[in-house]
Amino acid sequence: MPAPLTPLQRDLVEEFGSIYEHYGFQRLKGLLVGLLLMQPDPLSLDDMAELLARSKGPISTAIRDLAATGLVRKAHGANARRDYYAADPDLFLNNFKRNMAVVRKNRRTAEQFLNEMDGDEAHAEARRNLETMRAFYTLMESFYTDFAERWESETARLGSRE
């Protein structure tokens, strides 16, 4: 069993819960991500339940969801008969990619409906709004693409320090 959380660790875990909640996700998922980021070794579901003082069932469901989205990963632990989890090394990049996918979908949605409304004067205001939407998400997509390229350079730089 890992050591109990220090006050600083508990604060960070709680902050991740709040961050995830503000984004409309389950608070528990944020708590789990924060917890796994603070741990030097992978944790079992039992460890997580004890450290967070939560039931194991919801933790199991939340961990599976987080693993499916690339935010946490299964890892080897002390007891081969249990599942252990750790924060995915690409946690932040994988979360960014999910956000980028939403930006692309929003741009494509605007384009789709603009094409369907082409020349339709009955929807002039909707077309103006969709043109704004398309312009916004096209620009955002270019920023995301630039960021992804810069992040690759940064991770190469960070990796060279090890």
HUGI-V778868 format. One record per residue. N is the residue number from 1. RES is the residue in one letter. PHI is phi as a letter, one per 40 degrees, with the letter a starting at -180 (* if undefined). PSI is psi in radians with two decimals (* if undefined). Layout:
n | res | phi | psi
N | RES | PHI | PSI
N | RES | PHI | PSI
This chain:
n | res | phi | psi
1 | M | * | 2.29
2 | P | c | 2.82
3 | A | c | 2.63
4 | P | d | 2.71
5 | L | c | 2.44
6 | T | c | 2.88
7 | P | d | -0.69
8 | L | c | -0.76
9 | Q | c | -0.77
10 | R | c | -0.74
11 | D | c | -0.75
12 | L | c | -0.76
13 | V | d | -0.80
14 | E | c | -0.66
15 | E | c | -0.72
16 | F | c | -0.65
17 | G | d | -0.75
18 | S | c | -0.74
19 | I | d | -0.86
20 | Y | c | -0.69
21 | E | c | -0.71
22 | H | c | -0.50
23 | Y | c | 0.03
24 | G | g | 0.22
25 | F | c | 2.94
26 | Q | c | 2.32
27 | R | d | -0.68
28 | L | d | -0.68
29 | K | c | -0.71
30 | G | c | -0.71
31 | L | d | -0.74
32 | L | c | -0.75
33 | V | c | -0.83
34 | G | d | -0.74
35 | L | c | -0.83
36 | L | c | -0.53
37 | L | c | -0.48
38 | M | c | -0.14
39 | Q | b | 2.33
40 | P | c | -0.40
41 | D | b | 2.68
42 | P | d | 2.69
43 | L | b | 2.56
44 | S | c | 2.93
45 | L | d | -0.68
46 | D | c | -0.73
47 | D | d | -0.82
48 | M | c | -0.77
49 | A | c | -0.75
50 | E | c | -0.79
51 | L | c | -0.57
52 | L | c | -0.08
53 | A | f | 0.88
54 | R | b | 2.88
55 | S | c | 2.57
56 | K | c | -0.58
57 | G | d | -0.97
58 | P | c | -0.57
59 | I | c | -0.75
60 | S | d | -0.79
61 | T | c | -0.80
62 | A | c | -0.71
63 | I | c | -0.71
64 | R | c | -0.75
65 | D | c | -0.77
66 | L | c | -0.64
67 | A | c | -0.68
68 | A | c | -0.45
69 | T | c | 0.09
70 | G | g | 0.34
71 | L | c | -0.50
72 | V | b | 2.89
73 | R | a | 2.68
74 | K | c | 2.57
75 | A | a | 2.88
76 | H | c | 2.46
77 | G | b | -3.05
78 | A | c | -0.61
79 | N | b | 1.94
80 | A | c | -0.29
81 | R | c | -0.01
82 | R | b | 2.71
83 | D | c | 2.36
84 | Y | b | 2.67
85 | Y | b | 2.66
86 | A | a | 2.82
87 | A | c | 2.39
88 | D | c | 2.38
89 | P | d | -0.45
90 | D | b | 0.44
91 | L | d | -0.90
92 | F | c | -0.67
93 | L | c | -0.75
94 | N | c | -0.66
95 | N | c | -0.73
96 | F | d | -0.76
97 | K | c | -0.63
98 | R | c | -0.75
99 | N | c | -0.72
100 | M | c | -0.65
101 | A | c | -0.66
102 | V | c | -0.73
103 | V | c | -0.79
104 | R | c | -0.72
105 | K | c | -0.72
106 | N | c | -0.75
107 | R | c | -0.78
108 | R | c | -0.63
109 | T | c | -0.81
110 | A | d | -0.79
111 | E | c | -0.74
112 | Q | d | -0.87
113 | F | c | -0.49
114 | L | c | -0.73
115 | N | c | -0.69
116 | E | c | -0.45
117 | M | c | 0.05
118 | D | d | 2.07
119 | G | g | -0.01
120 | D | c | 1.80
121 | E | c | -0.35
122 | A | c | -0.33
123 | H | b | 0.59
124 | A | d | -0.78
125 | E | c | -0.73
126 | A | c | -0.71
127 | R | c | -0.76
128 | R | c | -0.76
129 | N | c | -0.71
130 | L | c | -0.56
131 | E | c | -0.69
132 | T | c | -0.77
133 | M | d | -0.82
134 | R | c | -0.79
135 | A | c | -0.76
136 | F | c | -0.91
137 | Y | c | -0.45
138 | T | c | -0.79
139 | L | c | -0.78
140 | M | c | -0.72
141 | E | c | -0.68
142 | S | c | -0.66
143 | F | c | -0.73
144 | Y | c | -0.72
145 | T | c | -0.78
146 | D | c | -0.77
147 | F | c | -0.77
148 | A | d | -0.73
149 | E | c | -0.75
150 | R | c | -0.64
151 | W | c | -0.70
152 | E | d | -0.75
153 | S | c | -0.73
154 | E | c | -0.74
155 | T | c | -0.58
156 | A | c | -0.71
157 | R | c | -0.78
158 | L | c | -0.70
159 | G | c | -0.53
160 | S | c | -0.24
161 | R | c | -0.26
162 | E | c | *
